[in-house]
Amino acid sequence: MADKSYIECASNWKRPNLTQSPELFQQVAKLLKEIETGGDLAIDNLSKRFDGFQPRKIELRPYRDYELEPQLLNSIEQAAQRIEAFCQLQKGSLQPQQIEEASGVFGFQYSPIEAIGAYIPGGRFPLISTALMTLIPARVAGCQRRVACSPSVHPAILAAASLAGATEFWQIGGAQAVAAMAYGYQTMLPVQMVVGPGNQYVNVAKQLLQSRIKIDVAAGPSELLILADSNANQEWLIADMAAQAEHDPQAQSVLVSDDIAFLQSIGQQLTANDELNNLLKGEQIVLLQANDCEAMIRFSNRYAPEHLLLADERIASQSLKHYGSLFIGQNSAVAFGDYCAGPNHTLPTMGSANRSSGLCVQSFMNIQSYQQINDQGRIQLAEIGRPLAEAEQLVWHERSMQVRS
């Protein structure tokens, strides 16, 4: 059997504290100040220092012109179609509403953000799905300018950005890319929102620039929580946990069950494989025992995971309250959601799912309220509002209402 020391008590276990250090914030803040004062030249110098190239604008071609391998091209097209279909579903729910009453008309409407930026990380392999997941909802929302920035000009990324609807593409990476989108760079005009994942420098830059731009989520390491009973397919769940570890050395998969024999069997298979055993020892895979289903539910709602895989038919999905995205049933691999299921894969991490949502069409829209008050309304509302203004000793507020009554 597996070493039981790898199985911890769910009620005692806590998520690791992986917040960025004050030193990192200071370092990025200094870099951003350098860009704010030095402009384009500072961005050029930083890009050459960190990435080894001069930033440049790439003219996108129609996506089929990139001559990708047919199977990959077909997958990109189908994934894009599924993501757009889900985005259209979201947009359909965002209908303006108003009420008409004796005092006037009161309502709200949705207005797209005019210009957004999408950061697409570089790395060893092209992150095609990031281009689709960040740009398609912005296009469906109606954002007119959609600027994509990436240190990579891999043909698959360019094709995906073209298909997803980027109106500009710039080869630029790191915190300087976020700054370029926020402040402007060469012919790139500033945007009002920046989305997309990145390394710690990119994420801190987004957070520090929130006085100028809206951001999607303050991203941390990717995470997966699995709630499972003894009937769950162990091979599938092990693959799911290992897949999560591929995202980041700090990514974490947590499996919670109330069946100790099930956990021991999983542990035995993990320790028998060197790669998986290293993930277990490094706590990228964590096995937790709960007392019962109710304890599993309480743990999940407290943990508020980025991805939540429900592989336990005893637990009703409605009892799970806090998560970035829910995958119901063991057929619903998180990897499907990462690429092509349809819902967005840009999700809140580090427990922030109890107070924030993943990227969606609504993320790229402002909700605007309006009111049109008639003659009867100005008299009626003055009677309500004047005593409140008087209590707050705001004389001209009271006067503004009084002259209309």
Summary of the structure (lengths in Angstrom):
residues: 405
radius of gyration: 25.0
end to end distance: 81.9
largest distance: 83.0
contacts: 1334
relative contact order: 0.15
helix: 46%
strand: 19%
